[in-house]
Amino acid sequence: MCDIWERHGSGLIAFHGQSGDIMFQGATSANVQPAFDELNELGFDMGGAGPAMRTSMSCVGAARCEQSCFDEARAHRQVVIARMTA
């Protein structure tokens, strides 16, 4: 799975603790279907967000939390953009 995501996406993968989902984050629209097809060929039961892509998420941080020590939303954008341009 990691090799497929390195080829077609950003390489960022998140594991969701509550649901047990594996989330592949950061890809261009043109690369979503090829990645989906390759993962499907491996026999994985692929879920999704319908015909649209979901955006990645992060802690809302300073927007809602008075304990925030930095701009979490900015850090999130920098990580996603850096991985997609690498």
PyMOL commands that set and color helices and strands:
alter all, ss='L'
color gray80, all
select helices_A, chain A and resi 2-8+29-41+61-63+72-85
alter helices_A, ss='H'
color red, helices_A
select strands_A, chain A and resi 12-15+22-25
alter strands_A, ss='S'
color yellow, strands_A
deselect
rebuild
show_as cartoon
